[in-house]
Amino acid sequence: MSSPPTPDGVKTPMSLDAVNALPLAAFVETLGGVFEHSPWVAKRAGSARPFDSQKALHAAMVAAVDSASEAEQLALLDAHPDLAGRAALAGGLTEASTGEQASAGLDSLTPEEMARFTELNASYKARFGFPFIMAVRGADKARILAGFEGRVTNSQEEEIRRALAEVAKIAWMRLPALVRPAPTGKLTTHVLDTATGCPASGLPITLWRLEGEGRSLLGSFVTNADGRLDDPALAGEALVSGIYEWVFECGVYFARSGQTTAAPPFLDRVPLRFSIGDPEAHYHVPLLVSPWSYSTYRGS
């Protein structure tokens, strides 16, 4: 059983309640592809139902892999295709793998890049006995090549552990297409003026979502007397995995507050780009700013 299609043919993710209610065979049919060609992972995780979050579902699947035999773990690793390998060129990848490799530009390599990937795939597999595995969705070719080069010197034990961790990441990024997360996540911010030691009140902020080469405006806000927003910028089902960007209009704030700045101001519009990978979590992305510096961090 798969998710029901919408009128345009696109499958919609199932709710957690619906997933919990599936007979085991339908549960495996729905989630069997989350771990590449390894439906046994979903079958073993199914006995841990009910799940109250996407995170709990994923954790049960990872636990099934962790408790599997070494032979099963190695077979899981070997089930993955080479990056930009023969299967990709021949159109023999799963739908999920095809989309993941395309998102990283691996379907449009130059001849020189293809030769480099072919060389690295061969040398990695000769050393470890299974394909190089990396969660490439949203990555770029430079980061993938750096991953190849940084991991080829690992020991066999280290690399099996690293490859299984990448498999878990791939599964995590596949789940949202099949199962809706629990609507528990939210995005907040807090702006502090480190020059005055006070909250930055009245600072305009916009929030953007990046999609491919474009971006869309999600909201415009102004900080309150505490330097915060009155409500989360995004919450519940509005918060989805992806790449976001706050844009803080610090030049407007400094001009309004009467602080001395350079001409033109050293800091004016400050963008902060960040990723949300767990839409069930609270992402607090604050800004600490002065006319001459800024910093940020993942808060709670």
N, C-alpha and C positions, 0 to 999 in steps of 0.2 A: 504494500500500500504506500503510495507516495502522496505528497501534499496535493490538494485539489488545485487545478489550474484556474487562473483568472480568465475572463473573456478573451484577453489577448494571448492566451496560451502560456503565460508565465506562472510557474508554481508558487503558491503562497506558503510561507512557513506555518507549521502547526503550532498550536498552543501547547504548553507543558501539560495541561490537563488532558488534552487529546492524546498526546504521546504516552502519558501514563496509562491511559485506558486501552491502548492497543493490545491485542493478543501478541504473544511473544513473536510469532512468525511475522506478523505485520510490523512489529517494532524493528525486527532485524531487516526486513525488506526496506523500511524507510531509512534506517540509519546505517545499514551495512556498508555503505560506501564512504563513510566518514573517515575510516582508516582504510587506506588503499588496498582494494582486493582482499579485504580481511573481515568478512562479516562475523567471524567468531568473536570479535571484540564486542560488537553490539549485542550478540547473543548472551555473552557472559555478564555484560553490564545490565542487561534487562532485568535480571533477578534482583537488582538493587532498587527498583522502583518502589514507591513514587519519588520523583525528583521535584523539588520546590524551586529549582533555578537551573538555567542553562549551565552554570558553573558546576552544580552538583552532578548533572548528567555527564559533563565532560570528565569530571574527576573520577566517576565510576568507570568510564571507558579507559582512562589512563591507568587506573588501578588494575583493570583486567589485563592490560599489557604488561604492567610491572610484575604481576604475579604469574605471567606466562612462562613457559620453559624457554631456555636459551634458544632452542631450535625454532620455536614459534616466533620469538622476537627477531631472529635473523631472517626467517621467512617473510615477516612483515616488512623488514627493511628491503629485502630483495624484491618485494612486490612493487616498489616504487620505480618509476621510469628515470632514465638519465635526463638531466636538464639539457634541452636542445639536442636530444639524441635521435636515434633512428626512428623510434616509435613516434616521436613528435613530428618528424619530417614526413612520416608515412600516414599521419592522421590516426595513429593507433592509441592515443591516450584516452583516459576517461574524460568525461565532460569537465569534471572538477580540475583535473590536472591541466587540461588544455587551457582553461580560463586562467589558472594560476600562472602558467608559464607565459601566456600572452600578456598578462598584466605587468610582467617584468620585462617585456620587450624581447623575450627569447624566441618569438616567432618571426623576428625581423632582424636577424643578425647579419652583419656583413660577412663575406667569405673569410676574412681574417679572424673575426670574432668566432665564427663557427669552427674554424680550425683550432682556435685556442680552447674552446669548450670541449671539442672532441679529444684533444690531448689531455686535458685535465680529467675528464671522465674516465679515460683509459688508465691514467696513472693512479687515480684514486681507487678505482675498482681493483686494480692489480695489487694494491697495498692492503685493502681492507676486505675485499671479497663481496662487497655490495655497493649499490650506486650511491653517489653523493646526494644527500638529502638536505634540503634547506627550505624553510617556509618562505617562498619567494613572492607571495602575493604582495604587491605594492613596493617591492624592492626594485633596484635597478641593476644593470649589468655590472657596474663597478663594485657594488656591494657583494654581489654573488661571487664575482671573481676573487674578491678579497677573502670571502669565506672559504673558497676552495684552497687558496694559498695558505690561510691561517690554520687550517685543520689537517692538512696532509701530513704534518709532522706528529700528530697525536699518536698515542699508543692505541692498540686495538681496543682495549677496554675503555679508554677515554672516548674513542670515536663511536663505539656502540652506544655509550651513554648519551653522547651529544646528538647522534642521529635519532635516537628514540625521543629525545627532547624536542627535536625539530618536527618529528612525526606528530607529537602531541600538539605543537603549535599549528601545524597544518589542519589537524582535526578541529581545533578550536575555531579556526577561521572558516571552516566549512559548515559548522553547525548553524550559524544564523540563517543560512539559506533554507534550512529544513525545520528549525525549531525557533519559535519566538522567545526571546529572553523574558525573564520576569521583569515587570515594569518598576524596578527599584532604583534605577540609576538616576543621577542628576549631575549637572555641571554648574559650578559656582566659581566666583573669583573674589578677590579682596585686594585693593590697591592701597599700599602704604607709601607715604612720602618720607623717605629716609633722611632727607635734608632737614625737615622740620620735626620728624619724629611723630607725625600725626597721620590719621587716615586721609587719603586723597579724596575729598568730597567734590562732587560736581564734575567728575572726569568722564567725558563721553567714551563709549566703547561700542564697537560693532563685533559681531560674531559671524564667521563665514565657514561654510563647509566646502572643502576642495574636492572636485570631482574631475579626474583626468586633467586636462589643461585648463578647465574652467573652475569657477567657484560661484556659490550662491549665498546671498545674504540671508542669515537666519534671524537676526534681530539687532536692534539698536537700543542701547541702555545708557544710563547716567548713574554714577555711583552716588550712594546716599551719604549721610553725615558720618557713617562708620566706614566709608570707603568700600562698601559692599553693594550688591544689587538687592533690591527688595525681595526678589524671588529668584530661584534658580533660572539660569538662562535656558536650560533644557532639562526636562525631567520625564521619567516614565518612557512611554513608547516613542517620544520625540527624540530621545537619545539613542543613536545607533552607532555602530562601529564605523570608523572612518577617520579622515584627517580634517582637522579643524584649525581655525586661526582666529585668535583675539586680535583686534587692532585697537590699541589704547591711544587716544588723542591727548598725549602728554603735553604737547605744545599749547593746546587750548587751556589745559589745567594750569600750567605754569603762568600763562598770561593772565588768567583770571585771578590767580592767587597772589600775583604781584611779585613773584620770585625773580631774582636777577638771573638772566640767561645770556648766552652769547648771541651775537647777531651774524647770521641767523642762529637759532637755537641749536645746540649740539644734538639734543634729542627732541624730536617733534612727534612724529607718528611712530609708535612702537608696535610691530607685529610679533605675536608669539604663535608659532605653529606647533601643534601637538597632535598626537594620535589617541583615539579612544578605542581600546581593544576589548573592553569589558563593559557593555552597556548596562549591566546590572549594578555597577559600582558607582560610588561617589567620586567624581573627578573635580578636585579643587585646584585651580590653576591661577595662582595669585601673581601680582606684580609688585616688586619693591623698586621704587624709582626715585631718582634725584635729577636735577638738571644735567648731571654728568655721567650717570650710570644707571643700570637696571639689572635685575636678576629675577629668576622665577624658580619654581620647583613644583613637584606633585605633592599637594597637601592632602589633608583629610577633613 
